[in-house]
Amino acid sequence: MLRFLLIIICFYSLNLNAQQNKFSLTGKTSNIEDGTYLFLRDLVTGKFIDSTKVENNNFTMNTKLEESMVYSMLFTKDKKNFKELWIEGSKMTLDASNTNFSDAVVDGSKSQDLSKKIRSEVHANIVDLPQDTIKKREINFIKKYPNSLVSAYFLHGNRRMTHQEIKELYLTLSTDVRDSALGQKIANFLEKDMPGIGEKYKDFQVPNKKGELQKISDLTGKLTLIQFWSSTCEGSLKMNTTLKKVYDKYHSQGLNIISISKDNSKTNWINEINEDNLSWSQLSNLEGWEGEVFKAYGISSTPSNILIDKNGIIISKNLMSNELENKINQNLN
């Protein structure tokens, strides 16, 4: 009898989980041709979740999610129309009938509702505020919403928090969030022994533009900025403009820059170097996020950087704009 009850309970639990992860999306679009397919992809794992066809600027999608919460993107094959979605096991709607697809109004997901607070509250006026202020906002958000995947989003690849701060905040997240694909990525990141501020940088041999292996240590010995970037990252390209000005101003005073790209395409990488007229050392394994340097330093977003002194000690991380020049000027004088 007990065995029978356990089987019933197990079956009920599995069925309940399936019901909880049952997802649907009903949408309205504008100016999308009949027969155009929309694809839904998990942005964390890269897996395709589902697809549907647009007819008379309407579409429906019904599927079962592998997880209770998923950070995803809905897009057309040509990527001219796309929208990031925080989907859950629920009935959701998307209305782009009077807006651009990327500005569509989405309802039915608590995580999606919370994501709206990223721009309106957490990252409001981000350009004009100190990094510490933004960090405090992110930390307060995570503590307030530990059951949301959006909180994990703030932790993954965060460039303002220390390794220890990320670890402590990760432990405050709910079990569902920690068990998600995004939560597991953070857990894997936390397990790595990555060099922090005050520690010696890790040395590697990485191919240069000619394909020749170049040791990072052969390019250091003075104040050096190691910049992590990508030719397909808009933020990286904007940062290149800043770096050119900084390099021209401080190179003669003892500043060196080493750029390490996450590109997979050598053609794209070389073309962008030439187009931006970057004159400092350029290295890449051409292995994307799987490049050994990116993995060793826990780099999961670009642009990122570390600043090391003449003795190879990391003195700062992820410096941007004015903070970057101030830190360089401070350490050269």
Beta strands, then each sheet from edge to edge (+ up, - down):
strand 1: 22-28
strand 2: 37-42
strand 3: 48-53
strand 4: 58-64
strand 5: 69-76
strand 6: 82-88
strand 7: 91-95
strand 8: 105-107
strand 9: 205-207
strand 10: 213-215
strand 11: 224-229
strand 12: 256-261
strand 13: 281-283
strand 14: 304-308
strand 15: 314-317
sheet 1: 4+ 1- 7- 8+
sheet 2: 3+ 2- 5+ 6-
sheet 3: 9+ 10-
sheet 4: 13+ 12+ 11+ 14- 15+
end
